[in-house]
Amino acid sequence: MNLKDNKPKIGISIGDCNGVGPEVIMKSLMDARMTRSFTPVIYGHGKILSYYRKALSLEDFNFHQTRDLNSLQWKKVNVINVSEDCPELNPGTETELAGQFALKAFEAGIKDLQQGNIDALVTAPVSKNNINTPEAPFLGHTEHIARAVGAKKSLMMMVSESQRVGLVTAHMPLAQVASSISKELIKEKCEIMLSSLEKDFGINKPKIAVLGLNPHAGEEGILGNEEIEIIKPAINELKDKGHYVFGPYAADGFYGMMQQNRFDGVMAMYHDQGLIPFKAMNFGQGVNYTAGLPVVRTSPDHGTAFGIAGKNLADPGSMRSALFLAFDIVKTQSQESEYVE
């Protein structure tokens, strides 16, 4: 994409149509800064947006409905119907058809992203309960898109204006975490984060902190040996390569003393270790970014929120942040590419 010639096209998968996805998408795109910055392309169905526009009294939300990317309208919200029909809309209710439609919309966005027809993809929340099947397990957007684009390595990273938190292990039962962590995996995830901070966020010589696995970072082996045998050796090897990587830090003291503000990124060992403090400080504004892919994908930091779906209570802040972050990363990568060339 050449930003001098065109505004980037940011795809948005509708998510579960009975959750808050359509609502936060519509509320976000009513911000005039969106269409001034990029061309939004929603993968879903016009009937879904028309339903919520009426149900939520969002009369100022307008969109252009099309079947493909060849007839997009600039400075407008565009909607691509991913099927002839949309599932029955029943806000707050999980249905099998809504799950199937959410997956179809997501995969339509992935296809256009892979083919370079859009510049980034922002994914609205889905429910794993109704999208998951024994024949096609769905662990999450992060894993699904990585597999679809053939990326063997990726990193789930939570991003806000002031914080970036990566996860060595992500959607995994806690009982499996300790046995899954290795020196090689920590180095891999840290190297993805370091590369992303430079390429996607424009940070020169980024500095990251690595958290320990055990309470008090193991207390020199009293509370566990992973820090001594796995985490410290990984950090030392990264330092030997010239990277600014520090730790391991005891997670509670690290966040209690607000040490995250001293670093460009934090690498947590497992899901809740990183996401609990991140969401406690940034919920409603945070963004889930999949780093290390050959494409750009972001999502809001919340789920389908079926309990408030259709009630005009959903806060669009995180979706708005996800859209702007996708645009910023596309812009940063484009500028970096032009500089290299």
N, C-alpha and C positions, 0 to 999 in steps of 0.2 A: 504494500500500500504506500502511495506517495501522498503524504498529508498536504503537500502544496497543491495538489490537483483535486483531491476529494476529501470529504469528511469520512472518517472511518465508519464502518457499518458494525454495530454492536448487536449481536443476536441475543435473544432472551427466551429461554424455554419456559413455558407457562407454569410448570410444576403441577401439583395436584390441584385440579380445578375446583375441588371442594374445600381446599384450605385457603390460607390468606395470600397465596401467591398472586392470583390475579389482582387482588386489592392493592398490595404493595407495589406491584408493577405499575398499575394505573396511576396511583398517587405519586409515584416517583416521576413518571414521565409527564405529569402535569407541570413539573418544574421546567420553565422555558429554557433554562440553561442546557437541558439535555439535548433537545433538537438543534440548539445553536452549536453544540459541540460535536455531535455525531448523529448518525441516522439509526434509530432504533428499529430492529426487526424482531417482532414477537412470533415465536413458533407456538401455535395453538389453534384457536378458532375464533372468528369474529363473533359467533353467538355467545361465547363465554364472556367476552368483554362487554357486549351489549347487555347481557343479563346483569352483570355487576354494576355497570354504569347506571342502570335504572334502580337496582336494589340498594345501592349505596349513595344515590343522588349525586353522582359525579358527572353532571351534565356538561361540564367544561372539558371532559376528556373526549378527544376525537381521534379517529384512526382511519387509515387507508387499508382496505382489505385487498389482498392479492393472492394469486396462486403460486407465484415464483418471484425470484429476485430481479427479473428483467423489467418489472414494471413498478419498482419502488419509487416513492415520491420523497424528495429531499425536504428537510425541515418539517417532516411529518412523522407520526408514529405509524409504522407499517406492520400489518399482521398477515402471516402466511398460514393458511388453513392446511394443517398436516393430514387431514382426512376429510372426507365428504361430510361426515357427521361428527358431532361432539357428544360426549357422554351426558347422561342426565345430570343436571346440576342440583345438588342437595348440600348446601354449605354445612360443614361440620361433620359430614358422614363419610367414612371410608368405604369406597366401593371398588370392586375389581376392575370395572371398566375405566374408572378414573385413573387407576394405577397404570393400566395399559396405555391410556392416552398420554399420560405424563411421560412414559418411557418413549412413546412414538415421537413426541415433541422434542424430547432431549436428543434422540438419535438423529432426527432431522437437522437439528442445530449442529450436531457433531459432524454430520456429513458435509454441510456447507462450510464449516470451519476447516475441515481437512482439505477441502478443495479450494480454499482461499477466497470463497465467495463472501465471507464475513471475516472481520478482523479479530473478533473476540466473542466469547459466549458467556453469558451470565445465566446461571441456573436458579430458578425459583424452587422452593422446597418441595420435596416429594415424601411420601410415606413408604418406608421399606416394607411395611406390613402388606400393602396391596400392590406393590410393584415387584416384589420378590416372588419367584416361583422356583420349585425344585429343579426344573429344566434350565433355568437361567437365573442363578443367584445374583442378587444385586446388593453389594455391600455398601455402596454409596456412590455419589457422583464422582468423587476423586478417583476411586478404583476403576469405575466403569469407563471414564474418559481416557484414563491412562492406557487401559487395555485396548480401547478402540483405536487410539492413534499409534499403538505399538510402542509406547514408552515403557522401557523396562525399569526406569528409575523416575520417581517423582517425590514430591514433598508436600504434605498438607501443611499450609501455613496460614495462621490467623493474622490479619493485618488491621491496624487502626492508624490514626494520624500519628500516634506516639509509640506504638508497639508493633513488633513482628515476632510471632512465636511459631516455631516449627516443631514437628513431632517425629521422634525416631520410630515409634510404633503408633498407629492411629486406631482404626476400628478393629480392636482386638480385645478379647476377654482379659481382664486383669491377671487372671491366673496364668496366662501364657506369656506375659510381658517379659519377666526376668529371663526366661529361657530363650526368648527371641532376640534379645539384645546382644550384639556382638561388636567387636572393635571395627570390623569392616562396615557394618551397617551404620554405626555412628559417624564414621568418616564420610560415608556416602551421603548421608543426609546433611551433614554440615557443609560439604562441598557444594551440594545443590543450593543450600541457603546462601552461601557466600557468593556463588555465581549469580543467583537471582538478585541479591542486594545490589550487585554491581550493574547487571544488565537491565533489570526490570525497574529498579528504584534509583539508579544513577548515583549510588554511594561508592565513593572511591575508598579503597582499603577498608572494607567493613569489619566491624569488630563484633563477635558473638560470644555469648555466655552459654555454657553447657551445664544443665542441672544434673545432680546426682539421682540415682534410682532410689536409694534407701533413706530413711530418716537420718537427718544430720549428715547426709552424704556418706553414710556408712561408718562414721566415727572411727576412721582408720582401721576398718575391718571388724570392729566390735559388733556392728549392726548389719554386716554384709560385706562381701568381698568384690562386688561388681565394680565399685569405684576404683579399687586398686588394680584389679586384674583386667578390666575391660575399658572403662571410661577414661581414666588417666592416660593409659597408653595411646588411645585414639587421639586425645587432645595433643599429646606430645608429638605424635607423628604429623598432625596437621600443622603444629607450630614449626616443625622441622622443614615443612614446605613453604614457610614464610607467611602462613595465615595467622590472623589475629583471633585466636580461639582461646578461651579461658574457662577455668573450672576444674573439677565439678563443684557446683555450689549447692548447699542445702536449700531446697526449694522454699521452705517456709521463711527462713531468715532472708533469703534473697529477695522475695517479694515484700516481706515485712519491712525491709529497709529501703524499698523502692530502688533496688540496684538495677532493675531493668532499664532505667532511664540513662544508664551509663553505656549501654550497648545498642548496636543497630539491630540486633536480633537475639533471641533466646531459643535454645534448643532444649525441649523437654523430652523426657524419656517415654512418656505415655500420655494418652488422650486427656484424662482429667487433670493430670499434673500441670499441663499447659493451659487447658481451656477454662478451668475454674477461675484462676486469677485473671486471665484475659477477659472473660465475659463479665466477671465482677466489676471490672474497671471500664469496660467498653461495650456492654450489651446494648444493642440497638444501633450501634455505629460500626461494629466490627465487620470484617469481610473474610470469607474463606477463599484463599487463593491457592491454586494447585501449581506449585513451582516445579520447574524442571521439565515441563512439556514443550513440544515444538509449537504449541498453540497457547492462547491466553484464555483462561477460564476462571471466573470468580463466582461467588454466591453470597447471599446474606448469611449472617451468623445464627439464624433462628430456623425453626422447623415449620411444619404446616399449621400449627396452632389451631387445630380444629375447634377448640373450645370458643374461639372468638371469631371464627370464619363467618363472613356475611353480616357482621354486626357493626361494621364501620369503626372498629376499635384498633385495627392493626397499624402499627407505627412503620412508616416507609423508610425510616432513617437508614437501616442497614442495607436495604435494596438500593437506595440512592447512592450510598457509599460504594457498593459493589459495582454499580454502573460507572461511577466516576473513576474508580480504581482501574477497571478494565480499560477505560479510555486513556488514563494516564500511563498505564504500562504499554499499551500500543504505541502511544506517542513517544515514550522514552526509548522503546526498542527501535522504532523507526529512525529516531535521531541518532541512536548509537550505530545503526546499520549505515546510515548516510556518512557518519563520521569515519567509520572503518573503511568504507569504499573510497 
